[in-house]
Amino acid sequence: MYLDALSGLSQSSSAATDRQGIADNFDTFLQLLTTQLRNQNPLDPLDTNEFTQQLVQFSSVEQAIKTNANLENMVKLSAASTATAAVGFIGKSIDVQTSASHYDGTSAKWTYTAASDAPSTTFTVRNAAGSVVYSETKSVNQGTGSFVWNGTTLDGSDASAGTYSLTVDARDADGKSVYGTVSTSGVVEAIDFDGDEPYLIVDGISIPMSAVKRVNI
């Protein structure tokens, strides 16, 4: 009979409910066990090994639930800490590793790195739909450089303001790729918490905190 006391353990959906379920079932288990001990047949005593195993199982499940509750609390504390850190970015200029940049009708700027001198480096600008709107090839030196696009498209017209991305294909004298990274900078305007991690809003572009390379004072 007392084995039935375990049947409710798998029905709970939260740590708090599980803990209450453990307590209720454990009380029921003890009541049933006490009743059976009082009414056991002296010639056929109750097998203590079985209910001892049940006690051990109760203890293990209760410990697991407590561990899960502690982990949940740690996750909540970590999330709160991350949110607090994200809010601290508002109003600050940051450098972020991303190919996206905002063209405001005047210019869009990116920073790139090259592992070595690259006499043949192609810069390609794409719009939000992924279509190529501008491209040029030139020689760049090893290290960090800037690429500024004035909004002129391949057909000579002016691009509309919005978000554009840059890809860089840097090749050395032997034609081998020496491209490093592309990044951009801007001021954090807001924080978006609708996701697994906070996103920083820079010029209308959502940037994950993990992409931040530098915070400028």
QUIJOPE-V43800 format. One record per backbone hydrogen bond with DSSP energy under -1.0 kcal/mol. CO is the residue of the C=O (numbers start at 1). NH is the residue of the N-H. Records with the same first field share a line. If there is no record, write none. Layout:
CO=NH / NH
//
This chain:
1=4
2=5
3=6
4=7
6=9
8=11
14=18
15=19
16=20
17=21
18=22
19=23
20=24
21=25
22=26
23=27
24=28
25=29
26=30
27=31
28=32
29=33
30=34
31=35
32=36
33=37
34=38
35=39
41=44
48=52
49=53
50=54
51=55
52=56
53=57
54=58
55=59
56=60
57=61
58=62
59=63
60=64
61=65
62=66
63=67
64=68
65=69
66=70
67=71
68=72
69=73
70=74
71=75
72=76
73=77
74=78
75=79
76=80
77=81
78=82
79=83
80=84
81=85
82=86
83=87
84=88
86=89
87=90
89=92
92=188
93=216
94=186
95=213 / 214
96=98 / 184
99=166
101=164
103=162
107=104
108=149
110=147
111=183
112=145
113=180
114=143
118=140
120=171
121=138
122=169
123=136
124=167
125=133 / 134
126=165
127=130
131=127
133=154
134=125
136=123
138=121
140=118
143=114
145=112
147=110
149=108
151=159
153=156
157=153
162=103
164=101
165=126
167=124
169=122
170=178
171=120
172=175
176=172
178=115
181=113
183=111
184=96
186=94
188=91
190=201
192=199
193=195
198=209
199=192
200=207
201=189
202=205
205=202
207=200
208=211
209=212
211=97
214=95
//
